[in-house]
Amino acid sequence: MSEADQRSGRWKFQFGLGWAAYWVLVCGLVLGWYRDHMQAANDLSRLPTEIVVMNQQIAVLTRQIEGLSQGTIYSRMSQRVRPEHLAPNANYKVHSLESADQLRQSLERIRKDTRPLPFNHSEVFFRLHLFQLYKSPEEVFQPAVPLVIGYLEAPEAMVRRESTRLLHGLVLHRRIHMQQHIPVLTDALTRRLSDPDDRVRIEAAQVLESIGVEAGSAAARLNEIAADDDDEVAVFAALAIDAIDPQYHAVPRLQELVETRAANWEFAAEWLPEIMLPSDAEQYLETQLMQTKIPEEGYFFARILSQLKRRQMFPDEKEAP
Amino acid sequence: MIGNRYILRGLAVVLLLVLAIGWGMDRIGWQRSLGPLETEVTAKRQELDVLQARMHQKETFDGFDSVEEVFSVIENTYPERVFERQAQQFDAADDAVFHAMVPQLIDMLDHNDPEKRQRAWRLLQNARESPRFERYEADYLSGLAKLLQHHSIVGFNKLLPWLRDEGIDNQEILAGLHSRMMDDEDPFAPYAAYVLAALDPSVDIAPRLEEMIEQKHSQWRAILHRLPGYMPQEKADALFEQYQDYR
C-alpha cells in the first residue's frame, strides 16, 4: 500500500500473486463443477437408453438361444451372394469339358425338360453343368463364355438366373480369363437390370458390383434404380454404384432406405454393419432401435446389433456352418 | 482499512466454501440418481456378455473336436435344451476325443456337483449308442454305482428303469439303490425302492414304503397306489383307507 493511501486512510485493493492463485483456484472449482455436472447430466440421459437397448438384446439372445421364433421380420441376407457360394464346393467332381458345343448340347437338353416339379430338376442340372466352366481349359472356356452370356436373354427365368450366377462366379474366380468379355457382359447385365424376375435383377446388380469400375456404362441405369424407394433392387444398385463410381458412397442411401422403411430396407439394415465402422454402425442401429415404435422392428434392430457386438467380441472365430 | 482487507479475505474464503459445498452437494445428488442406473447397467452388461458367449458357442458348435470342447460344453452350455442337442453329437466324436473322454466322464459320475454328474451321465448315455463304448461297460457300471451314492439327478427317471430292465444286480448298484431309498429328502427314493425290489426280490421294501407315507415324503400319495405290489392286499387297502383323505 502506498504512503499516500495510508495517509488518506483508504485501503486500495492490490492484485498480487496470492490473489492470482486464488482466482485460478476459483476458476478451477467452477470449471470442475461444470464438467462434473455436464458429465452426470449426460450419463443420466444415456444410461436409461443403454438399458433399453440391452434389454432388447437380452430378449433377442434369450429367444435365439432357446431356439424360439425370431420375430416376423426375417433376415434377407441370403439375397447377398458371397464368393464362396458361387464356386462348386470341394465335394463336387468337375467333369472335363471337351468343347463349348458339348456344353451347349447338354444345356439345351436340360432346357427341353418340361416336367413339373418335383420331377423336374433342371435348375440343379443346369447349375451343375455350368460349374464345368470353372475348371475348363482356356480353349474351351473362351468360346463357352459368349454362349452363357447369350443365355442371359433366354425366355426362362431359371436359365437367366443360373447364367447370371455362373457369370458372377467367373468374374470373381476367373477374372483374368473373363477380361475380354467384360464390355459385352456389362451391356447384357445392364439389360438384365430390367428383367421381370427380381432375383435375376438382384444377381445382375451384384455381378456389376463385382466387375467394379469397368462396368461404368451401367451406372446410369443403376442410379435410376438406386433412387427408387419402391424397388427391391435399390439397395443392390446403390452398392454396385459404390463399387463402380469412386465419388459415390452407398452408406447414406442405405441409411435413407432404412429410415424411410423403403423396399428391402431389412437387407439394407443388415448390410450396413458390413460397410460402416463398427462403432458408427452400433450407434446408428441403437438410434433406430430407440426411435422405432413397432416392437417387431425393435426386435429386428436388436438382433442385428447383438450380431455385430458378437462379431466384435469373437473376431477371429469361425461363423456357424 | 485493515478491516476492509479482512472482509475481502473472508468473502474470498466464503466463496471458496460455497463453491466446494455446492459442488459436493450437486455431486451427491447426481450420484443418488445415477447409482441405481449404473448398478443396473453393470448387471445387464454382464448378463449380455454371458448370453453373447452362449450364442456364439451355439452358432459355432459343429461337433466335439477336442477334449477341451467337451469340458467347455459341460460347463458353459445353457439352457439345458441346447446342451441336450449338442450332447447328442457325442457318439459321433472322433476316436481320439471319444476314448480320451469316456473314462473321464465315468469319473465325473462321482463328482460333487450334481449338474456335472447329470451332464456326464447324459453324454455317456449318448456314447453308449456307439459300438466303441463296449469296452467301457464294466467301468460304466462302477461309475453308476458311485452315481447312485450321491443325491439324485434328474437323469434317474431314465436310469432307474434302465437298471431294472437290464436286470443289473451288481452288489455296488444294489447298495447305491438302498442308499437312495433311505434318503428322506430324495424324490426318487420310492422309485429306487421299487427298482431294488425288482432287482433283488429278497429285499422287503414294504416297511420303508410305510415309513415314507408316515413321514409324508414328497411322493407319498403315489406310493399309496403302489403298495399292493409289496405287501398283502388287506394291509395295503387299510393304509390306503387311512391316508387317502389326508391333506
Contacts between the chains, C-beta under 8 A, distances in Angstrom:
chain1	res1	chain2	res2	distance
A	1	B	1	7.9
A	6	B	1	7.9
A	9	B	1	6.4
A	10	B	1	6.8
A	11	B	1	3.7
A	11	B	2	7.4
A	11	B	4	4.4
A	11	B	5	6.0
A	13	B	8	7.2
A	22	B	12	5.9
A	22	B	16	8.0
A	25	B	16	7.0
A	26	B	15	6.5
A	26	B	16	6.8
A	26	B	19	6.7
A	29	B	16	7.2
A	29	B	19	4.3
A	29	B	20	6.6
A	29	B	23	6.6
A	30	B	19	6.6
A	32	B	23	6.9
A	33	B	19	6.9
A	33	B	22	6.9
A	33	B	23	4.2
A	33	B	26	6.7
A	36	B	23	6.9
A	36	B	26	7.4
A	36	B	27	6.3
A	36	B	30	7.8
A	37	B	26	6.1
A	37	B	30	7.5
A	40	B	27	7.7
A	40	B	30	3.7
A	40	B	31	8.0
A	40	B	33	7.9
A	40	B	34	6.3
A	41	B	30	8.0
A	43	B	34	5.7
A	43	B	37	7.6
A	43	B	38	7.9
A	44	B	30	7.3
A	44	B	33	6.0
A	44	B	34	6.2
A	44	B	37	7.4
A	47	B	34	7.1
A	47	B	37	4.2
A	47	B	38	6.9
A	47	B	40	7.9
A	47	B	41	5.6
A	48	B	37	6.8
A	50	B	41	5.8
A	51	B	37	7.2
A	51	B	40	5.9
A	51	B	41	6.1
A	51	B	44	6.1
A	54	B	41	7.5
A	54	B	44	4.2
A	54	B	45	7.0
A	54	B	47	8.0
A	54	B	48	5.5
A	55	B	44	7.1
A	57	B	48	5.9
A	57	B	51	7.9
A	58	B	44	6.9
A	58	B	47	6.0
A	58	B	48	5.9
A	58	B	51	6.2
A	61	B	48	7.4
A	61	B	51	4.1
A	61	B	52	6.8
A	61	B	54	7.7
A	61	B	55	5.4
A	62	B	51	6.6
A	64	B	55	5.9
A	64	B	58	7.9
A	65	B	51	6.7
A	65	B	54	5.5
A	65	B	55	5.7
A	65	B	58	6.1
A	65	B	78	7.7
A	65	B	79	6.7
A	65	B	82	6.3
A	66	B	79	6.3
A	66	B	81	6.7
A	66	B	82	7.9
A	67	B	81	6.9
A	67	B	82	7.6
A	306	B	48	8.0
A	306	B	52	6.9
A	306	B	55	7.5
A	309	B	52	6.5
A	310	B	52	5.1
A	310	B	55	6.4
A	310	B	56	5.6
A	310	B	59	8.0
A	313	B	49	7.6
A	313	B	52	5.6
A	313	B	53	7.6
A	313	B	56	7.2
A	314	B	56	5.1
A	317	B	56	7.3
A	317	B	60	6.0
A	318	B	60	5.9
A	319	B	59	6.7
A	319	B	60	7.0
A	320	B	59	4.0
A	320	B	60	6.0
A	320	B	62	8.0
A	321	B	62	5.6
